Amino acid sequence: MKKPISATIDEELIKWIEKEIKGKKSYRNKSHLIEIALDNLKKEVDK
């Protein structure tokens, strides 16, 4: 089950996220991109 959270994110990162969402069809929204990024980070850390 997914649960909503709140995070304070640097303005430059938000601009980058918005650019990525507009430029690619891989992400439905900001939350989707952040979830994928965190999942990728988790996989790297767990290696």
mmJSON file of the N, C-alpha and C atoms, coordinates in Angstrom:
{"data_MODEL":{"atom_site":{
"group_PDB":["ATOM","ATOM","ATOM","ATOM","ATOM","ATOM","ATOM","ATOM","ATOM","ATOM","ATOM","ATOM","ATOM","ATOM","ATOM","ATOM","ATOM","ATOM","ATOM","ATOM","ATOM","ATOM","ATOM","ATOM","ATOM","ATOM","ATOM","ATOM","ATOM","ATOM","ATOM","ATOM","ATOM","ATOM","ATOM","ATOM","ATOM","ATOM","ATOM","ATOM","ATOM","ATOM","ATOM","ATOM","ATOM","ATOM","ATOM","ATOM","ATOM","ATOM","ATOM","ATOM","ATOM","ATOM","ATOM","ATOM","ATOM","ATOM","ATOM","ATOM","ATOM","ATOM","ATOM","ATOM","ATOM","ATOM","ATOM","ATOM","ATOM","ATOM","ATOM","ATOM","ATOM","ATOM","ATOM","ATOM","ATOM","ATOM","ATOM","ATOM","ATOM","ATOM","ATOM","ATOM","ATOM","ATOM","ATOM","ATOM","ATOM","ATOM","ATOM","ATOM","ATOM","ATOM","ATOM","ATOM","ATOM","ATOM","ATOM","ATOM","ATOM","ATOM","ATOM","ATOM","ATOM","ATOM","ATOM","ATOM","ATOM","ATOM","ATOM","ATOM","ATOM","ATOM","ATOM","ATOM","ATOM","ATOM","ATOM","ATOM","ATOM","ATOM","ATOM","ATOM","ATOM","ATOM","ATOM","ATOM","ATOM","ATOM","ATOM","ATOM","ATOM","ATOM","ATOM","ATOM","ATOM","ATOM","ATOM","ATOM","ATOM"],
"id":[1,2,3,4,5,6,7,8,9,10,11,12,13,14,15,16,17,18,19,20,21,22,23,24,25,26,27,28,29,30,31,32,33,34,35,36,37,38,39,40,41,42,43,44,45,46,47,48,49,50,51,52,53,54,55,56,57,58,59,60,61,62,63,64,65,66,67,68,69,70,71,72,73,74,75,76,77,78,79,80,81,82,83,84,85,86,87,88,89,90,91,92,93,94,95,96,97,98,99,100,101,102,103,104,105,106,107,108,109,110,111,112,113,114,115,116,117,118,119,120,121,122,123,124,125,126,127,128,129,130,131,132,133,134,135,136,137,138,139,140,141],
"type_symbol":["N","C","C","N","C","C","N","C","C","N","C","C","N","C","C","N","C","C","N","C","C","N","C","C","N","C","C","N","C","C","N","C","C","N","C","C","N","C","C","N","C","C","N","C","C","N","C","C","N","C","C","N","C","C","N","C","C","N","C","C","N","C","C","N","C","C","N","C","C","N","C","C","N","C","C","N","C","C","N","C","C","N","C","C","N","C","C","N","C","C","N","C","C","N","C","C","N","C","C","N","C","C","N","C","C","N","C","C","N","C","C","N","C","C","N","C","C","N","C","C","N","C","C","N","C","C","N","C","C","N","C","C","N","C","C","N","C","C","N","C","C"],
"label_atom_id":["N","CA","C","N","CA","C","N","CA","C","N","CA","C","N","CA","C","N","CA","C","N","CA","C","N","CA","C","N","CA","C","N","CA","C","N","CA","C","N","CA","C","N","CA","C","N","CA","C","N","CA","C","N","CA","C","N","CA","C","N","CA","C","N","CA","C","N","CA","C","N","CA","C","N","CA","C","N","CA","C","N","CA","C","N","CA","C","N","CA","C","N","CA","C","N","CA","C","N","CA","C","N","CA","C","N","CA","C","N","CA","C","N","CA","C","N","CA","C","N","CA","C","N","CA","C","N","CA","C","N","CA","C","N","CA","C","N","CA","C","N","CA","C","N","CA","C","N","CA","C","N","CA","C","N","CA","C","N","CA","C","N","CA","C"],
"label_alt_id":[null,null,null,null,null,null,null,null,null,null,null,null,null,null,null,null,null,null,null,null,null,null,null,null,null,null,null,null,null,null,null,null,null,null,null,null,null,null,null,null,null,null,null,null,null,null,null,null,null,null,null,null,null,null,null,null,null,null,null,null,null,null,null,null,null,null,null,null,null,null,null,null,null,null,null,null,null,null,null,null,null,null,null,null,null,null,null,null,null,null,null,null,null,null,null,null,null,null,null,null,null,null,null,null,null,null,null,null,null,null,null,null,null,null,null,null,null,null,null,null,null,null,null,null,null,null,null,null,null,null,null,null,null,null,null,null,null,null,null,null,null],
"label_comp_id":["MET","MET","MET","LYS","LYS","LYS","LYS","LYS","LYS","PRO","PRO","PRO","ILE","ILE","ILE","SER","SER","SER","ALA","ALA","ALA","THR","THR","THR","ILE","ILE","ILE","ASP","ASP","ASP","GLU","GLU","GLU","GLU","GLU","GLU","LEU","LEU","LEU","ILE","ILE","ILE","LYS","LYS","LYS","TRP","TRP","TRP","ILE","ILE","ILE","GLU","GLU","GLU","LYS","LYS","LYS","GLU","GLU","GLU","ILE","ILE","ILE","LYS","LYS","LYS","GLY","GLY","GLY","LYS","LYS","LYS","LYS","LYS","LYS","SER","SER","SER","TYR","TYR","TYR","ARG","ARG","ARG","ASN","ASN","ASN","LYS","LYS","LYS","SER","SER","SER","HIS","HIS","HIS","LEU","LEU","LEU","ILE","ILE","ILE","GLU","GLU","GLU","ILE","ILE","ILE","ALA","ALA","ALA","LEU","LEU","LEU","ASP","ASP","ASP","ASN","ASN","ASN","LEU","LEU","LEU","LYS","LYS","LYS","LYS","LYS","LYS","GLU","GLU","GLU","VAL","VAL","VAL","ASP","ASP","ASP","LYS","LYS","LYS"],
"label_asym_id":["A","A","A","A","A","A","A","A","A","A","A","A","A","A","A","A","A","A","A","A","A","A","A","A","A","A","A","A","A","A","A","A","A","A","A","A","A","A","A","A","A","A","A","A","A","A","A","A","A","A","A","A","A","A","A","A","A","A","A","A","A","A","A","A","A","A","A","A","A","A","A","A","A","A","A","A","A","A","A","A","A","A","A","A","A","A","A","A","A","A","A","A","A","A","A","A","A","A","A","A","A","A","A","A","A","A","A","A","A","A","A","A","A","A","A","A","A","A","A","A","A","A","A","A","A","A","A","A","A","A","A","A","A","A","A","A","A","A","A","A","A"],
"label_entity_id":["1","1","1","1","1","1","1","1","1","1","1","1","1","1","1","1","1","1","1","1","1","1","1","1","1","1","1","1","1","1","1","1","1","1","1","1","1","1","1","1","1","1","1","1","1","1","1","1","1","1","1","1","1","1","1","1","1","1","1","1","1","1","1","1","1","1","1","1","1","1","1","1","1","1","1","1","1","1","1","1","1","1","1","1","1","1","1","1","1","1","1","1","1","1","1","1","1","1","1","1","1","1","1","1","1","1","1","1","1","1","1","1","1","1","1","1","1","1","1","1","1","1","1","1","1","1","1","1","1","1","1","1","1","1","1","1","1","1","1","1","1"],
"label_seq_id":[1,1,1,2,2,2,3,3,3,4,4,4,5,5,5,6,6,6,7,7,7,8,8,8,9,9,9,10,10,10,11,11,11,12,12,12,13,13,13,14,14,14,15,15,15,16,16,16,17,17,17,18,18,18,19,19,19,20,20,20,21,21,21,22,22,22,23,23,23,24,24,24,25,25,25,26,26,26,27,27,27,28,28,28,29,29,29,30,30,30,31,31,31,32,32,32,33,33,33,34,34,34,35,35,35,36,36,36,37,37,37,38,38,38,39,39,39,40,40,40,41,41,41,42,42,42,43,43,43,44,44,44,45,45,45,46,46,46,47,47,47],
"pdbx_PDB_ins_code":[null,null,null,null,null,null,null,null,null,null,null,null,null,null,null,null,null,null,null,null,null,null,null,null,null,null,null,null,null,null,null,null,null,null,null,null,null,null,null,null,null,null,null,null,null,null,null,null,null,null,null,null,null,null,null,null,null,null,null,null,null,null,null,null,null,null,null,null,null,null,null,null,null,null,null,null,null,null,null,null,null,null,null,null,null,null,null,null,null,null,null,null,null,null,null,null,null,null,null,null,null,null,null,null,null,null,null,null,null,null,null,null,null,null,null,null,null,null,null,null,null,null,null,null,null,null,null,null,null,null,null,null,null,null,null,null,null,null,null,null,null],
"Cartn_x":[0.843,0.0,0.89,0.537,1.3,0.725,1.621,1.211,1.803,1.025,1.547,2.574,3.593,4.588,4.809,5.52,5.861,7.377,7.954,9.4,9.719,10.756,11.252,12.386,12.232,13.181,13.723,15.013,15.683,14.991,14.893,14.21,14.812,16.132,16.78,16.374,16.241,15.788,14.347,13.517,12.122,12.065,12.884,12.931,13.367,14.366,14.847,13.753,13.062,11.965,10.9,10.503,9.47,9.919,11.204,11.744,11.729,12.095,12.1,10.69,9.719,8.336,7.818,8.129,7.668,8.4,9.672,10.489,10.347,9.847,9.769,8.377,7.977,6.669,6.78,7.97,8.211,7.589,7.3,6.823,5.431,4.54,3.172,3.102,3.916,3.886,5.142,5.24,6.419,6.584,5.489,5.563,6.102,5.667,6.121,7.626,8.12,9.554,10.343,9.889,10.59,10.587,9.465,9.38,10.366,10.457,11.398,12.836,13.126,14.48,14.872,13.961,14.26,14.422,13.614,13.739,15.1,15.54,16.865,17.979,17.85,18.841,18.889,17.737,17.666,18.375,18.158,18.815,20.331,20.818,22.257,22.838,22.136,22.615,22.615,21.625,21.492,22.449,23.212,24.154,25.206],
"Cartn_y":[-1.175,0.0,1.24,2.188,3.436,4.426,5.191,6.204,7.545,8.606,9.932,10.411,11.121,11.739,13.167,13.916,15.284,15.421,16.148,16.347,17.746,18.331,19.613,19.32,19.804,19.482,20.773,20.773,21.925,22.347,23.645,24.198,23.701,23.564,23.072,21.631,20.819,19.441,19.408,20.285,20.348,20.723,21.69,22.076,20.898,20.161,19.001,17.936,17.688,16.707,17.105,18.363,18.836,18.687,18.967,18.811,17.339,16.458,15.022,14.513,14.975,14.528,14.985,16.217,16.742,16.09,15.787,15.278,13.793,13.062,11.609,11.12,10.06,9.473,8.383,8.228,7.163,7.438,8.698,9.072,9.684,9.221,9.749,11.124,11.302,12.547,12.626,13.682,13.869,12.718,12.301,11.206,9.937,9.662,8.465,8.528,9.672,9.826,9.658,10.278,10.188,8.75,8.062,6.669,5.789,5.975,5.205,5.533,6.816,7.225,6.602,6.606,6.02,4.505,3.873,2.429,2.092,2.89,2.683,2.89,3.91,4.161,2.99,2.49,1.35,0.14,-0.124,-1.261,-1.094,0.127,0.392,0.189,0.664,0.559,-0.899,-1.666,-3.066,-4.019,-3.547,-4.425,-4.994],
"Cartn_z":[0.0,0.0,0.0,-0.809,-0.869,0.138,0.747,1.719,1.311,1.437,1.086,2.114,1.608,2.482,2.004,2.805,2.432,2.509,1.555,1.554,1.048,1.597,1.121,0.145,-1.091,-2.153,-2.756,-3.023,-3.613,-4.913,-5.117,-6.291,-7.605,-7.656,-8.876,-9.175,-8.137,-8.346,-8.841,-8.329,-8.779,-10.254,-10.661,-12.077,-12.935,-12.465,-13.202,-13.306,-12.2,-12.196,-13.205,-13.191,-14.118,-15.57,-15.83,-17.183,-17.604,-16.703,-17.0,-17.299,-16.549,-16.747,-18.105,-18.477,-19.768,-20.929,-20.746,-21.836,-22.109,-21.141,-21.294,-20.929,-21.566,-21.272,-20.203,-19.618,-18.646,-17.282,-16.998,-15.67,-15.761,-14.887,-14.878,-14.216,-13.17,-12.407,-11.533,-10.734,-9.879,-8.899,-8.293,-7.323,-7.965,-9.178,-9.886,-10.137,-10.6,-10.845,-9.544,-8.472,-7.186,-6.681,-6.822,-6.38,-7.158,-8.46,-9.279,-8.879,-8.666,-8.274,-6.933,-5.981,-4.672,-4.766,-5.6,-5.796,-6.408,-7.386,-7.993,-6.976,-6.132,-5.083,-4.111,-3.722,-2.802,-3.394,-4.676,-5.336,-5.327,-5.542,-5.524,-4.128,-3.127,-1.749,-1.289,-1.731,-1.309,-2.019,-2.997,-3.726,-2.811],
"occupancy":[1.0,1.0,1.0,1.0,1.0,1.0,1.0,1.0,1.0,1.0,1.0,1.0,1.0,1.0,1.0,1.0,1.0,1.0,1.0,1.0,1.0,1.0,1.0,1.0,1.0,1.0,1.0,1.0,1.0,1.0,1.0,1.0,1.0,1.0,1.0,1.0,1.0,1.0,1.0,1.0,1.0,1.0,1.0,1.0,1.0,1.0,1.0,1.0,1.0,1.0,1.0,1.0,1.0,1.0,1.0,1.0,1.0,1.0,1.0,1.0,1.0,1.0,1.0,1.0,1.0,1.0,1.0,1.0,1.0,1.0,1.0,1.0,1.0,1.0,1.0,1.0,1.0,1.0,1.0,1.0,1.0,1.0,1.0,1.0,1.0,1.0,1.0,1.0,1.0,1.0,1.0,1.0,1.0,1.0,1.0,1.0,1.0,1.0,1.0,1.0,1.0,1.0,1.0,1.0,1.0,1.0,1.0,1.0,1.0,1.0,1.0,1.0,1.0,1.0,1.0,1.0,1.0,1.0,1.0,1.0,1.0,1.0,1.0,1.0,1.0,1.0,1.0,1.0,1.0,1.0,1.0,1.0,1.0,1.0,1.0,1.0,1.0,1.0,1.0,1.0,1.0],
"B_iso_or_equiv":[0.0,0.0,0.0,0.0,0.0,0.0,0.0,0.0,0.0,0.0,0.0,0.0,0.0,0.0,0.0,0.0,0.0,0.0,0.0,0.0,0.0,0.0,0.0,0.0,0.0,0.0,0.0,0.0,0.0,0.0,0.0,0.0,0.0,0.0,0.0,0.0,0.0,0.0,0.0,0.0,0.0,0.0,0.0,0.0,0.0,0.0,0.0,0.0,0.0,0.0,0.0,0.0,0.0,0.0,0.0,0.0,0.0,0.0,0.0,0.0,0.0,0.0,0.0,0.0,0.0,0.0,0.0,0.0,0.0,0.0,0.0,0.0,0.0,0.0,0.0,0.0,0.0,0.0,0.0,0.0,0.0,0.0,0.0,0.0,0.0,0.0,0.0,0.0,0.0,0.0,0.0,0.0,0.0,0.0,0.0,0.0,0.0,0.0,0.0,0.0,0.0,0.0,0.0,0.0,0.0,0.0,0.0,0.0,0.0,0.0,0.0,0.0,0.0,0.0,0.0,0.0,0.0,0.0,0.0,0.0,0.0,0.0,0.0,0.0,0.0,0.0,0.0,0.0,0.0,0.0,0.0,0.0,0.0,0.0,0.0,0.0,0.0,0.0,0.0,0.0,0.0],
"pdbx_formal_charge":[null,null,null,null,null,null,null,null,null,null,null,null,null,null,null,null,null,null,null,null,null,null,null,null,null,null,null,null,null,null,null,null,null,null,null,null,null,null,null,null,null,null,null,null,null,null,null,null,null,null,null,null,null,null,null,null,null,null,null,null,null,null,null,null,null,null,null,null,null,null,null,null,null,null,null,null,null,null,null,null,null,null,null,null,null,null,null,null,null,null,null,null,null,null,null,null,null,null,null,null,null,null,null,null,null,null,null,null,null,null,null,null,null,null,null,null,null,null,null,null,null,null,null,null,null,null,null,null,null,null,null,null,null,null,null,null,null,null,null,null,null],
"auth_seq_id":[1,1,1,2,2,2,3,3,3,4,4,4,5,5,5,6,6,6,7,7,7,8,8,8,9,9,9,10,10,10,11,11,11,12,12,12,13,13,13,14,14,14,15,15,15,16,16,16,17,17,17,18,18,18,19,19,19,20,20,20,21,21,21,22,22,22,23,23,23,24,24,24,25,25,25,26,26,26,27,27,27,28,28,28,29,29,29,30,30,30,31,31,31,32,32,32,33,33,33,34,34,34,35,35,35,36,36,36,37,37,37,38,38,38,39,39,39,40,40,40,41,41,41,42,42,42,43,43,43,44,44,44,45,45,45,46,46,46,47,47,47],
"auth_comp_id":["MET","MET","MET","LYS","LYS","LYS","LYS","LYS","LYS","PRO","PRO","PRO","ILE","ILE","ILE","SER","SER","SER","ALA","ALA","ALA","THR","THR","THR","ILE","ILE","ILE","ASP","ASP","ASP","GLU","GLU","GLU","GLU","GLU","GLU","LEU","LEU","LEU","ILE","ILE","ILE","LYS","LYS","LYS","TRP","TRP","TRP","ILE","ILE","ILE","GLU","GLU","GLU","LYS","LYS","LYS","GLU","GLU","GLU","ILE","ILE","ILE","LYS","LYS","LYS","GLY","GLY","GLY","LYS","LYS","LYS","LYS","LYS","LYS","SER","SER","SER","TYR","TYR","TYR","ARG","ARG","ARG","ASN","ASN","ASN","LYS","LYS","LYS","SER","SER","SER","HIS","HIS","HIS","LEU","LEU","LEU","ILE","ILE","ILE","GLU","GLU","GLU","ILE","ILE","ILE","ALA","ALA","ALA","LEU","LEU","LEU","ASP","ASP","ASP","ASN","ASN","ASN","LEU","LEU","LEU","LYS","LYS","LYS","LYS","LYS","LYS","GLU","GLU","GLU","VAL","VAL","VAL","ASP","ASP","ASP","LYS","LYS","LYS"],
"auth_asym_id":["A","A","A","A","A","A","A","A","A","A","A","A","A","A","A","A","A","A","A","A","A","A","A","A","A","A","A","A","A","A","A","A","A","A","A","A","A","A","A","A","A","A","A","A","A","A","A","A","A","A","A","A","A","A","A","A","A","A","A","A","A","A","A","A","A","A","A","A","A","A","A","A","A","A","A","A","A","A","A","A","A","A","A","A","A","A","A","A","A","A","A","A","A","A","A","A","A","A","A","A","A","A","A","A","A","A","A","A","A","A","A","A","A","A","A","A","A","A","A","A","A","A","A","A","A","A","A","A","A","A","A","A","A","A","A","A","A","A","A","A","A"],
"auth_atom_id":["N","CA","C","N","CA","C","N","CA","C","N","CA","C","N","CA","C","N","CA","C","N","CA","C","N","CA","C","N","CA","C","N","CA","C","N","CA","C","N","CA","C","N","CA","C","N","CA","C","N","CA","C","N","CA","C","N","CA","C","N","CA","C","N","CA","C","N","CA","C","N","CA","C","N","CA","C","N","CA","C","N","CA","C","N","CA","C","N","CA","C","N","CA","C","N","CA","C","N","CA","C","N","CA","C","N","CA","C","N","CA","C","N","CA","C","N","CA","C","N","CA","C","N","CA","C","N","CA","C","N","CA","C","N","CA","C","N","CA","C","N","CA","C","N","CA","C","N","CA","C","N","CA","C","N","CA","C","N","CA","C","N","CA","C"],
"pdbx_PDB_model_num":[1,1,1,1,1,1,1,1,1,1,1,1,1,1,1,1,1,1,1,1,1,1,1,1,1,1,1,1,1,1,1,1,1,1,1,1,1,1,1,1,1,1,1,1,1,1,1,1,1,1,1,1,1,1,1,1,1,1,1,1,1,1,1,1,1,1,1,1,1,1,1,1,1,1,1,1,1,1,1,1,1,1,1,1,1,1,1,1,1,1,1,1,1,1,1,1,1,1,1,1,1,1,1,1,1,1,1,1,1,1,1,1,1,1,1,1,1,1,1,1,1,1,1,1,1,1,1,1,1,1,1,1,1,1,1,1,1,1,1,1,1]
}}}
